[in-house]
Amino acid sequence: MASRYSITYSRRAQLELDAIHAYIAEQFEDEITADLQTERIAQAAKTLVMFPKLYRVRRKNAKGQELRYMPVDNFMIIYYVDDSKNIVKVLHIVYGRCNIDSLI
């Protein structure tokens, strides 16, 4: 049986998810759609506890962490896997067409 990982969010990733919710709720005046979108993102991230390496390594950051990108609708979850601690760390949750390189 595969080892189960825990998932953690950086403070920045949590703020980005909150900002996505606020943008959808305010821009489209639709709190329900905002709730559903952020829930889809969170649920997708939860699948990484069982399959943390489902997505390939896309690059390394300045700390040498191997970053993986998980697409969810129009958004991208950027994360790395710490095998020594069985942790998936979500670093960013961003709009998929943003300049991701500027974040890393």
PDB file as gemmi writes it, atoms N, CA and C in Angstrom:
CRYST1    1.000    1.000    1.000  90.00  90.00  90.00 P 1                      
ATOM      1  N   MET A   1       0.844  -1.189   0.000  1.00  0.00           N  
ATOM      2  CA  MET A   1       0.000   0.000   0.000  1.00  0.00           C  
ATOM      3  C   MET A   1       0.885   1.247   0.000  1.00  0.00           C  
ATOM      4  N   ALA A   2       0.494   2.240  -0.758  1.00  0.00           N  
ATOM      5  CA  ALA A   2       1.264   3.473  -0.874  1.00  0.00           C  
ATOM      6  C   ALA A   2       1.216   4.246   0.442  1.00  0.00           C  
ATOM      7  N   SER A   3       2.295   4.933   0.721  1.00  0.00           N  
ATOM      8  CA  SER A   3       2.382   5.761   1.906  1.00  0.00           C  
ATOM      9  C   SER A   3       1.487   6.989   1.731  1.00  0.00           C  
ATOM     10  N   ARG A   4       0.815   7.359   2.789  1.00  0.00           N  
ATOM     11  CA  ARG A   4      -0.072   8.520   2.738  1.00  0.00           C  
ATOM     12  C   ARG A   4       0.692   9.753   3.216  1.00  0.00           C  
ATOM     13  N   TYR A   5       0.573  10.822   2.486  1.00  0.00           N  
ATOM     14  CA  TYR A   5       1.220  12.081   2.818  1.00  0.00           C  
ATOM     15  C   TYR A   5       0.206  13.028   3.450  1.00  0.00           C  
ATOM     16  N   SER A   6       0.705  14.005   4.180  1.00  0.00           N  
ATOM     17  CA  SER A   6      -0.179  15.069   4.651  1.00  0.00           C  
ATOM     18  C   SER A   6       0.052  16.273   3.745  1.00  0.00           C  
ATOM     19  N   ILE A   7      -0.913  17.151   3.726  1.00  0.00           N  
ATOM     20  CA  ILE A   7      -0.813  18.339   2.871  1.00  0.00           C  
ATOM     21  C   ILE A   7      -0.803  19.577   3.748  1.00  0.00           C  
ATOM     22  N   THR A   8       0.070  20.507   3.406  1.00  0.00           N  
ATOM     23  CA  THR A   8       0.119  21.782   4.109  1.00  0.00           C  
ATOM     24  C   THR A   8       0.138  22.895   3.062  1.00  0.00           C  
ATOM     25  N   TYR A   9      -0.330  24.047   3.484  1.00  0.00           N  
ATOM     26  CA  TYR A   9      -0.374  25.216   2.602  1.00  0.00           C  
ATOM     27  C   TYR A   9       0.541  26.293   3.163  1.00  0.00           C  
ATOM     28  N   SER A  10       1.307  26.916   2.298  1.00  0.00           N  
ATOM     29  CA  SER A  10       2.061  28.087   2.725  1.00  0.00           C  
ATOM     30  C   SER A  10       1.050  29.193   3.028  1.00  0.00           C  
ATOM     31  N   ARG A  11       1.472  30.162   3.781  1.00  0.00           N  
ATOM     32  CA  ARG A  11       0.603  31.305   4.078  1.00  0.00           C  
ATOM     33  C   ARG A  11       0.206  31.996   2.777  1.00  0.00           C  
ATOM     34  N   ARG A  12       1.172  32.109   1.869  1.00  0.00           N  
ATOM     35  CA  ARG A  12       0.914  32.759   0.581  1.00  0.00           C  
ATOM     36  C   ARG A  12      -0.150  31.987  -0.216  1.00  0.00           C  
ATOM     37  N   ALA A  13      -0.067  30.655  -0.244  1.00  0.00           N  
ATOM     38  CA  ALA A  13      -1.051  29.857  -0.982  1.00  0.00           C  
ATOM     39  C   ALA A  13      -2.450  30.052  -0.405  1.00  0.00           C  
ATOM     40  N   GLN A  14      -2.547  30.113   0.923  1.00  0.00           N  
ATOM     41  CA  GLN A  14      -3.853  30.329   1.545  1.00  0.00           C  
ATOM     42  C   GLN A  14      -4.407  31.696   1.182  1.00  0.00           C  
ATOM     43  N   LEU A  15      -3.538  32.704   1.178  1.00  0.00           N  
ATOM     44  CA  LEU A  15      -3.965  34.051   0.784  1.00  0.00           C  
ATOM     45  C   LEU A  15      -4.388  34.089  -0.683  1.00  0.00           C  
ATOM     46  N   GLU A  16      -3.675  33.365  -1.528  1.00  0.00           N  
ATOM     47  CA  GLU A  16      -4.028  33.314  -2.951  1.00  0.00           C  
ATOM     48  C   GLU A  16      -5.386  32.651  -3.154  1.00  0.00           C  
ATOM     49  N   LEU A  17      -5.655  31.574  -2.394  1.00  0.00           N  
ATOM     50  CA  LEU A  17      -6.958  30.909  -2.498  1.00  0.00           C  
ATOM     51  C   LEU A  17      -8.071  31.852  -2.019  1.00  0.00           C  
ATOM     52  N   ASP A  18      -7.820  32.563  -0.945  1.00  0.00           N  
ATOM     53  CA  ASP A  18      -8.799  33.551  -0.454  1.00  0.00           C  
ATOM     54  C   ASP A  18      -9.037  34.643  -1.502  1.00  0.00           C  
ATOM     55  N   ALA A  19      -7.967  35.065  -2.166  1.00  0.00           N  
ATOM     56  CA  ALA A  19      -8.083  36.116  -3.188  1.00  0.00           C  
ATOM     57  C   ALA A  19      -8.878  35.621  -4.398  1.00  0.00           C  
ATOM     58  N   ILE A  20      -8.702  34.362  -4.769  1.00  0.00           N  
ATOM     59  CA  ILE A  20      -9.480  33.781  -5.868  1.00  0.00           C  
ATOM     60  C   ILE A  20     -10.963  33.819  -5.509  1.00  0.00           C  
ATOM     61  N   HIS A  21     -11.275  33.420  -4.289  1.00  0.00           N  
ATOM     62  CA  HIS A  21     -12.664  33.430  -3.832  1.00  0.00           C  
ATOM     63  C   HIS A  21     -13.226  34.851  -3.885  1.00  0.00           C  
ATOM     64  N   ALA A  22     -12.485  35.791  -3.332  1.00  0.00           N  
ATOM     65  CA  ALA A  22     -12.959  37.183  -3.290  1.00  0.00           C  
ATOM     66  C   ALA A  22     -13.156  37.743  -4.695  1.00  0.00           C  
ATOM     67  N   TYR A  23     -12.242  37.446  -5.598  1.00  0.00           N  
ATOM     68  CA  TYR A  23     -12.343  37.961  -6.962  1.00  0.00           C  
ATOM     69  C   TYR A  23     -13.614  37.443  -7.641  1.00  0.00           C  
ATOM     70  N   ILE A  24     -13.851  36.139  -7.549  1.00  0.00           N  
ATOM     71  CA  ILE A  24     -15.036  35.561  -8.196  1.00  0.00           C  
ATOM     72  C   ILE A  24     -16.311  36.111  -7.562  1.00  0.00           C  
ATOM     73  N   ALA A  25     -16.336  36.166  -6.243  1.00  0.00           N  
ATOM     74  CA  ALA A  25     -17.530  36.652  -5.537  1.00  0.00           C  
ATOM     75  C   ALA A  25     -17.840  38.106  -5.881  1.00  0.00           C  
ATOM     76  N   GLU A  26     -16.791  38.934  -5.967  1.00  0.00           N  
ATOM     77  CA  GLU A  26     -17.006  40.353  -6.233  1.00  0.00           C  
ATOM     78  C   GLU A  26     -17.195  40.649  -7.721  1.00  0.00           C  
ATOM     79  N   GLN A  27     -16.336  40.088  -8.549  1.00  0.00           N  
ATOM     80  CA  GLN A  27     -16.371  40.395  -9.984  1.00  0.00           C  
ATOM     81  C   GLN A  27     -17.655  39.893 -10.642  1.00  0.00           C  
ATOM     82  N   PHE A  28     -18.076  38.697 -10.241  1.00  0.00           N  
ATOM     83  CA  PHE A  28     -19.253  38.087 -10.863  1.00  0.00           C  
ATOM     84  C   PHE A  28     -20.478  38.131  -9.963  1.00  0.00           C  
ATOM     85  N   GLU A  29     -20.309  38.743  -8.779  1.00  0.00           N  
ATOM     86  CA  GLU A  29     -21.390  38.831  -7.804  1.00  0.00           C  
ATOM     87  C   GLU A  29     -22.051  37.480  -7.589  1.00  0.00           C  
ATOM     88  N   ASP A  30     -21.199  36.479  -7.351  1.00  0.00           N  
ATOM     89  CA  ASP A  30     -21.693  35.106  -7.237  1.00  0.00           C  
ATOM     90  C   ASP A  30     -20.906  34.359  -6.170  1.00  0.00           C  
ATOM     91  N   GLU A  31     -21.383  34.423  -4.965  1.00  0.00           N  
ATOM     92  CA  GLU A  31     -20.734  33.771  -3.821  1.00  0.00           C  
ATOM     93  C   GLU A  31     -20.742  32.244  -3.972  1.00  0.00           C  
ATOM     94  N   ILE A  32     -21.792  31.697  -4.520  1.00  0.00           N  
ATOM     95  CA  ILE A  32     -21.883  30.237  -4.681  1.00  0.00           C  
ATOM     96  C   ILE A  32     -20.815  29.729  -5.641  1.00  0.00           C  
ATOM     97  N   THR A  33     -20.658  30.400  -6.774  1.00  0.00           N  
ATOM     98  CA  THR A  33     -19.619  30.000  -7.730  1.00  0.00           C  
ATOM     99  C   THR A  33     -18.242  30.148  -7.099  1.00  0.00           C  
ATOM    100  N   ALA A  34     -18.019  31.197  -6.339  1.00  0.00           N  
ATOM    101  CA  ALA A  34     -16.741  31.394  -5.646  1.00  0.00           C  
ATOM    102  C   ALA A  34     -16.485  30.240  -4.674  1.00  0.00           C  
ATOM    103  N   ASP A  35     -17.504  29.855  -3.920  1.00  0.00           N  
ATOM    104  CA  ASP A  35     -17.377  28.728  -2.991  1.00  0.00           C  
ATOM    105  C   ASP A  35     -17.053  27.435  -3.735  1.00  0.00           C  
ATOM    106  N   LEU A  36     -17.784  27.191  -4.822  1.00  0.00           N  
ATOM    107  CA  LEU A  36     -17.585  25.956  -5.578  1.00  0.00           C  
ATOM    108  C   LEU A  36     -16.197  25.893  -6.210  1.00  0.00           C  
ATOM    109  N   GLN A  37     -15.727  27.004  -6.750  1.00  0.00           N  
ATOM    110  CA  GLN A  37     -14.406  27.008  -7.388  1.00  0.00           C  
ATOM    111  C   GLN A  37     -13.293  26.758  -6.375  1.00  0.00           C  
ATOM    112  N   THR A  38     -13.338  27.452  -5.263  1.00  0.00           N  
ATOM    113  CA  THR A  38     -12.281  27.256  -4.270  1.00  0.00           C  
ATOM    114  C   THR A  38     -12.369  25.864  -3.649  1.00  0.00           C  
ATOM    115  N   GLU A  39     -13.552  25.319  -3.534  1.00  0.00           N  
ATOM    116  CA  GLU A  39     -13.696  23.951  -3.033  1.00  0.00           C  
ATOM    117  C   GLU A  39     -13.126  22.942  -4.028  1.00  0.00           C  
ATOM    118  N   ARG A  40     -13.332  23.156  -5.334  1.00  0.00           N  
ATOM    119  CA  ARG A  40     -12.744  22.277  -6.351  1.00  0.00           C  
ATOM    120  C   ARG A  40     -11.222  22.285  -6.270  1.00  0.00           C  
ATOM    121  N   ILE A  41     -10.664  23.464  -6.073  1.00  0.00           N  
ATOM    122  CA  ILE A  41      -9.214  23.577  -5.951  1.00  0.00           C  
ATOM    123  C   ILE A  41      -8.728  22.822  -4.715  1.00  0.00           C  
ATOM    124  N   ALA A  42      -9.387  23.047  -3.586  1.00  0.00           N  
ATOM    125  CA  ALA A  42      -8.991  22.376  -2.338  1.00  0.00           C  
ATOM    126  C   ALA A  42      -9.139  20.862  -2.441  1.00  0.00           C  
ATOM    127  N   GLN A  43     -10.227  20.392  -3.055  1.00  0.00           N  
ATOM    128  CA  GLN A  43     -10.429  18.954  -3.221  1.00  0.00           C  
ATOM    129  C   GLN A  43      -9.371  18.340  -4.128  1.00  0.00           C  
ATOM    130  N   ALA A  44      -9.017  19.042  -5.186  1.00  0.00           N  
ATOM    131  CA  ALA A  44      -7.971  18.554  -6.086  1.00  0.00           C  
ATOM    132  C   ALA A  44      -6.653  18.425  -5.333  1.00  0.00           C  
ATOM    133  N   ALA A  45      -6.331  19.423  -4.530  1.00  0.00           N  
ATOM    134  CA  ALA A  45      -5.090  19.383  -3.752  1.00  0.00           C  
ATOM    135  C   ALA A  45      -5.084  18.191  -2.802  1.00  0.00           C  
ATOM    136  N   LYS A  46      -6.236  17.852  -2.238  1.00  0.00           N  
ATOM    137  CA  LYS A  46      -6.322  16.716  -1.313  1.00  0.00           C  
ATOM    138  C   LYS A  46      -5.968  15.386  -1.978  1.00  0.00           C  
ATOM    139  N   THR A  47      -6.156  15.283  -3.285  1.00  0.00           N  
ATOM    140  CA  THR A  47      -5.811  14.029  -3.959  1.00  0.00           C  
ATOM    141  C   THR A  47      -4.306  13.777  -3.917  1.00  0.00           C  
ATOM    142  N   LEU A  48      -3.535  14.823  -3.675  1.00  0.00           N  
ATOM    143  CA  LEU A  48      -2.081  14.676  -3.633  1.00  0.00           C  
ATOM    144  C   LEU A  48      -1.601  13.891  -2.418  1.00  0.00           C  
ATOM    145  N   VAL A  49      -2.439  13.711  -1.404  1.00  0.00           N  
ATOM    146  CA  VAL A  49      -2.010  12.934  -0.233  1.00  0.00           C  
ATOM    147  C   VAL A  49      -1.753  11.481  -0.601  1.00  0.00           C  
ATOM    148  N   MET A  50      -2.466  10.974  -1.595  1.00  0.00           N  
ATOM    149  CA  MET A  50      -2.257   9.593  -2.032  1.00  0.00           C  
ATOM    150  C   MET A  50      -1.340   9.493  -3.248  1.00  0.00           C  
ATOM    151  N   PHE A  51      -1.338  10.519  -4.080  1.00  0.00           N  
ATOM    152  CA  PHE A  51      -0.557  10.495  -5.321  1.00  0.00           C  
ATOM    153  C   PHE A  51       0.271  11.777  -5.450  1.00  0.00           C  
ATOM    154  N   PRO A  52       1.231  11.998  -4.543  1.00  0.00           N  
ATOM    155  CA  PRO A  52       1.948  13.269  -4.541  1.00  0.00           C  
ATOM    156  C   PRO A  52       2.830  13.500  -5.766  1.00  0.00           C  
ATOM    157  N   LYS A  53       3.225  12.438  -6.426  1.00  0.00           N  
ATOM    158  CA  LYS A  53       4.122  12.590  -7.575  1.00  0.00           C  
ATOM    159  C   LYS A  53       3.415  12.341  -8.902  1.00  0.00           C  
ATOM    160  N   LEU A  54       2.105  12.509  -8.894  1.00  0.00           N  
ATOM    161  CA  LEU A  54       1.311  12.319 -10.103  1.00  0.00           C  
ATOM    162  C   LEU A  54       1.747  13.283 -11.207  1.00  0.00           C  
ATOM    163  N   TYR A  55       2.142  14.475 -10.832  1.00  0.00           N  
ATOM    164  CA  TYR A  55       2.567  15.487 -11.800  1.00  0.00           C  
ATOM    165  C   TYR A  55       4.083  15.563 -11.809  1.00  0.00           C  
ATOM    166  N   ARG A  56       4.640  15.744 -12.997  1.00  0.00           N  
ATOM    167  CA  ARG A  56       6.101  15.718 -13.135  1.00  0.00           C  
ATOM    168  C   ARG A  56       6.741  16.979 -12.562  1.00  0.00           C  
ATOM    169  N   VAL A  57       8.015  16.859 -12.255  1.00  0.00           N  
ATOM    170  CA  VAL A  57       8.783  18.011 -11.795  1.00  0.00           C  
ATOM    171  C   VAL A  57       8.926  18.971 -12.962  1.00  0.00           C  
ATOM    172  N   ARG A  58       8.575  20.224 -12.743  1.00  0.00           N  
ATOM    173  CA  ARG A  58       8.651  21.240 -13.797  1.00  0.00           C  
ATOM    174  C   ARG A  58       9.895  22.096 -13.686  1.00  0.00           C  
ATOM    175  N   ARG A  59      10.357  22.301 -12.451  1.00  0.00           N  
ATOM    176  CA  ARG A  59      11.549  23.121 -12.224  1.00  0.00           C  
ATOM    177  C   ARG A  59      11.944  23.026 -10.764  1.00  0.00           C  
ATOM    178  N   LYS A  60      13.078  23.592 -10.426  1.00  0.00           N  
ATOM    179  CA  LYS A  60      13.511  23.708  -9.033  1.00  0.00           C  
ATOM    180  C   LYS A  60      13.491  25.180  -8.652  1.00  0.00           C  
ATOM    181  N   ASN A  61      13.161  25.446  -7.398  1.00  0.00           N  
ATOM    182  CA  ASN A  61      13.191  26.832  -6.935  1.00  0.00           C  
ATOM    183  C   ASN A  61      14.560  27.132  -6.334  1.00  0.00           C  
ATOM    184  N   ALA A  62      14.730  28.333  -5.790  1.00  0.00           N  
ATOM    185  CA  ALA A  62      16.017  28.762  -5.237  1.00  0.00           C  
ATOM    186  C   ALA A  62      16.470  27.888  -4.071  1.00  0.00           C  
ATOM    187  N   LYS A  63      15.521  27.242  -3.395  1.00  0.00           N  
ATOM    188  CA  LYS A  63      15.853  26.360  -2.270  1.00  0.00           C  
ATOM    189  C   LYS A  63      16.173  24.940  -2.737  1.00  0.00           C  
ATOM    190  N   GLY A  64      16.105  24.705  -4.047  1.00  0.00           N  
ATOM    191  CA  GLY A  64      16.390  23.378  -4.587  1.00  0.00           C  
ATOM    192  C   GLY A  64      15.216  22.417  -4.526  1.00  0.00           C  
ATOM    193  N   GLN A  65      14.054  22.912  -4.164  1.00  0.00           N  
ATOM    194  CA  GLN A  65      12.863  22.059  -4.084  1.00  0.00           C  
ATOM    195  C   GLN A  65      12.324  21.802  -5.485  1.00  0.00           C  
ATOM    196  N   GLU A  66      11.957  20.568  -5.745  1.00  0.00           N  
ATOM    197  CA  GLU A  66      11.420  20.183  -7.050  1.00  0.00           C  
ATOM    198  C   GLU A  66       9.940  20.534  -7.106  1.00  0.00           C  
ATOM    199  N   LEU A  67       9.619  21.517  -7.912  1.00  0.00           N  
ATOM    200  CA  LEU A  67       8.254  22.021  -7.991  1.00  0.00           C  
ATOM    201  C   LEU A  67       7.447  21.277  -9.042  1.00  0.00           C  
ATOM    202  N   ARG A  68       6.231  20.977  -8.679  1.00  0.00           N  
ATOM    203  CA  ARG A  68       5.275  20.305  -9.558  1.00  0.00           C  
ATOM    204  C   ARG A  68       4.072  21.221  -9.713  1.00  0.00           C  
ATOM    205  N   TYR A  69       3.435  21.166 -10.870  1.00  0.00           N  
ATOM    206  CA  TYR A  69       2.283  22.022 -11.161  1.00  0.00           C  
ATOM    207  C   TYR A  69       1.070  21.136 -11.428  1.00  0.00           C  
ATOM    208  N   MET A  70       0.008  21.395 -10.702  1.00  0.00           N  
ATOM    209  CA  MET A  70      -1.247  20.645 -10.861  1.00  0.00           C  
ATOM    210  C   MET A  70      -2.314  21.590 -11.406  1.00  0.00           C  
ATOM    211  N   PRO A  71      -2.786  21.373 -12.632  1.00  0.00           N  
ATOM    212  CA  PRO A  71      -3.847  22.241 -13.160  1.00  0.00           C  
ATOM    213  C   PRO A  71      -5.213  21.872 -12.565  1.00  0.00           C  
ATOM    214  N   VAL A  72      -5.985  22.897 -12.250  1.00  0.00           N  
ATOM    215  CA  VAL A  72      -7.363  22.723 -11.771  1.00  0.00           C  
ATOM    216  C   VAL A  72      -8.180  23.827 -12.424  1.00  0.00           C  
ATOM    217  N   ASP A  73      -9.012  23.449 -13.380  1.00  0.00           N  
ATOM    218  CA  ASP A  73      -9.780  24.420 -14.149  1.00  0.00           C  
ATOM    219  C   ASP A  73      -8.807  25.457 -14.730  1.00  0.00           C  
ATOM    220  N   ASN A  74      -9.004  26.742 -14.458  1.00  0.00           N  
ATOM    221  CA  ASN A  74      -8.123  27.787 -14.985  1.00  0.00           C  
ATOM    222  C   ASN A  74      -6.990  28.149 -14.026  1.00  0.00           C  
ATOM    223  N   PHE A  75      -6.768  27.331 -13.029  1.00  0.00           N  
ATOM    224  CA  PHE A  75      -5.795  27.639 -11.981  1.00  0.00           C  
ATOM    225  C   PHE A  75      -4.691  26.586 -11.930  1.00  0.00           C  
ATOM    226  N   MET A  76      -3.610  26.939 -11.236  1.00  0.00           N  
ATOM    227  CA  MET A  76      -2.478  26.047 -11.108  1.00  0.00           C  
ATOM    228  C   MET A  76      -2.078  25.976  -9.637  1.00  0.00           C  
ATOM    229  N   ILE A  77      -1.971  24.741  -9.141  1.00  0.00           N  
ATOM    230  CA  ILE A  77      -1.455  24.516  -7.798  1.00  0.00           C  
ATOM    231  C   ILE A  77       0.030  24.192  -7.963  1.00  0.00           C  
ATOM    232  N   ILE A  78       0.879  24.975  -7.314  1.00  0.00           N  
ATOM    233  CA  ILE A  78       2.323  24.755  -7.380  1.00  0.00           C  
ATOM    234  C   ILE A  78       2.750  24.195  -6.028  1.00  0.00           C  
ATOM    235  N   TYR A  79       3.400  23.032  -6.056  1.00  0.00           N  
ATOM    236  CA  TYR A  79       3.722  22.345  -4.810  1.00  0.00           C  
ATOM    237  C   TYR A  79       5.035  21.581  -4.929  1.00  0.00           C  
ATOM    238  N   TYR A  80       5.531  21.131  -3.791  1.00  0.00           N  
ATOM    239  CA  TYR A  80       6.661  20.216  -3.782  1.00  0.00           C  
ATOM    240  C   TYR A  80       6.385  19.098  -2.787  1.00  0.00           C  
ATOM    241  N   VAL A  81       7.111  18.004  -2.942  1.00  0.00           N  
ATOM    242  CA  VAL A  81       6.938  16.820  -2.104  1.00  0.00           C  
ATOM    243  C   VAL A  81       8.176  16.666  -1.230  1.00  0.00           C  
ATOM    244  N   ASP A  82       7.967  16.552   0.080  1.00  0.00           N  
ATOM    245  CA  ASP A  82       9.059  16.284   1.020  1.00  0.00           C  
ATOM    246  C   ASP A  82       8.909  14.832   1.467  1.00  0.00           C  
ATOM    247  N   ASP A  83       9.663  13.942   0.810  1.00  0.00           N  
ATOM    248  CA  ASP A  83       9.563  12.514   1.119  1.00  0.00           C  
ATOM    249  C   ASP A  83      10.058  12.183   2.518  1.00  0.00           C  
ATOM    250  N   SER A  84      10.994  12.967   3.028  1.00  0.00           N  
ATOM    251  CA  SER A  84      11.541  12.663   4.359  1.00  0.00           C  
ATOM    252  C   SER A  84      10.501  12.874   5.458  1.00  0.00           C  
ATOM    253  N   LYS A  85       9.515  13.732   5.203  1.00  0.00           N  
ATOM    254  CA  LYS A  85       8.478  14.021   6.194  1.00  0.00           C  
ATOM    255  C   LYS A  85       7.085  13.586   5.739  1.00  0.00           C  
ATOM    256  N   ASN A  86       7.005  12.995   4.544  1.00  0.00           N  
ATOM    257  CA  ASN A  86       5.715  12.604   3.961  1.00  0.00           C  
ATOM    258  C   ASN A  86       4.738  13.787   3.925  1.00  0.00           C  
ATOM    259  N   ILE A  87       5.234  14.900   3.388  1.00  0.00           N  
ATOM    260  CA  ILE A  87       4.440  16.126   3.306  1.00  0.00           C  
ATOM    261  C   ILE A  87       4.390  16.621   1.870  1.00  0.00           C  
ATOM    262  N   VAL A  88       3.209  17.067   1.472  1.00  0.00           N  
ATOM    263  CA  VAL A  88       3.030  17.819   0.229  1.00  0.00           C  
ATOM    264  C   VAL A  88       2.810  19.261   0.661  1.00  0.00           C  
ATOM    265  N   LYS A  89       3.669  20.150   0.198  1.00  0.00           N  
ATOM    266  CA  LYS A  89       3.572  21.556   0.571  1.00  0.00           C  
ATOM    267  C   LYS A  89       3.098  22.364  -0.627  1.00  0.00           C  
ATOM    268  N   VAL A  90       1.911  22.949  -0.513  1.00  0.00           N  
ATOM    269  CA  VAL A  90       1.371  23.817  -1.551  1.00  0.00           C  
ATOM    270  C   VAL A  90       1.969  25.208  -1.344  1.00  0.00           C  
ATOM    271  N   LEU A  91       2.701  25.678  -2.354  1.00  0.00           N  
ATOM    272  CA  LEU A  91       3.365  26.975  -2.260  1.00  0.00           C  
ATOM    273  C   LEU A  91       2.532  28.100  -2.846  1.00  0.00           C  
ATOM    274  N   HIS A  92       1.855  27.812  -3.966  1.00  0.00           N  
ATOM    275  CA  HIS A  92       1.072  28.831  -4.660  1.00  0.00           C  
ATOM    276  C   HIS A  92      -0.181  28.216  -5.269  1.00  0.00           C  
ATOM    277  N   ILE A  93      -1.227  29.025  -5.374  1.00  0.00           N  
ATOM    278  CA  ILE A  93      -2.426  28.691  -6.127  1.00  0.00           C  
ATOM    279  C   ILE A  93      -2.721  29.933  -6.963  1.00  0.00           C  
ATOM    280  N   VAL A  94      -2.526  29.813  -8.266  1.00  0.00           N  
ATOM    281  CA  VAL A  94      -2.578  31.000  -9.121  1.00  0.00           C  
ATOM    282  C   VAL A  94      -3.393  30.742 -10.381  1.00  0.00           C  
ATOM    283  N   TYR A  95      -3.769  31.841 -11.008  1.00  0.00           N  
ATOM    284  CA  TYR A  95      -4.414  31.776 -12.312  1.00  0.00           C  
ATOM    285  C   TYR A  95      -3.415  31.164 -13.285  1.00  0.00           C  
ATOM    286  N   GLY A  96      -3.853  30.221 -14.074  1.00  0.00           N  
ATOM    287  CA  GLY A  96      -2.967  29.458 -14.939  1.00  0.00           C  
ATOM    288  C   GLY A  96      -2.226  30.248 -15.990  1.00  0.00           C  
ATOM    289  N   ARG A  97      -2.727  31.421 -16.348  1.00  0.00           N  
ATOM    290  CA  ARG A  97      -2.062  32.227 -17.385  1.00  0.00           C  
ATOM    291  C   ARG A  97      -1.165  33.317 -16.818  1.00  0.00           C  
ATOM    292  N   CYS A  98      -0.971  33.307 -15.505  1.00  0.00           N  
ATOM    293  CA  CYS A  98      -0.074  34.316 -14.935  1.00  0.00           C  
ATOM    294  C   CYS A  98       1.371  33.915 -15.214  1.00  0.00           C  
ATOM    295  N   ASN A  99       2.289  34.812 -14.965  1.00  0.00           N  
ATOM    296  CA  ASN A  99       3.703  34.532 -15.152  1.00  0.00           C  
ATOM    297  C   ASN A  99       4.209  33.773 -13.929  1.00  0.00           C  
ATOM    298  N   ILE A 100       4.134  32.453 -13.989  1.00  0.00           N  
ATOM    299  CA  ILE A 100       4.514  31.606 -12.864  1.00  0.00           C  
ATOM    300  C   ILE A 100       5.975  31.789 -12.500  1.00  0.00           C  
ATOM    301  N   ASP A 101       6.840  31.971 -13.501  1.00  0.00           N  
ATOM    302  CA  ASP A 101       8.256  32.145 -13.226  1.00  0.00           C  
ATOM    303  C   ASP A 101       8.533  33.325 -12.302  1.00  0.00           C  
ATOM    304  N   SER A 102       7.706  34.334 -12.354  1.00  0.00           N  
ATOM    305  CA  SER A 102       7.929  35.504 -11.503  1.00  0.00           C  
ATOM    306  C   SER A 102       7.613  35.209 -10.032  1.00  0.00           C  
ATOM    307  N   LEU A 103       6.885  34.123  -9.772  1.00  0.00           N  
ATOM    308  CA  LEU A 103       6.521  33.753  -8.402  1.00  0.00           C  
ATOM    309  C   LEU A 103       7.598  32.932  -7.702  1.00  0.00           C  
ATOM    310  N   ILE A 104       8.363  32.210  -8.496  1.00  0.00           N  
ATOM    311  CA  ILE A 104       9.282  31.212  -7.936  1.00  0.00           C  
ATOM    312  C   ILE A 104      10.636  31.833  -7.631  1.00  0.00           C  
TER     313      ILE A 104                                                      
END                                                                             
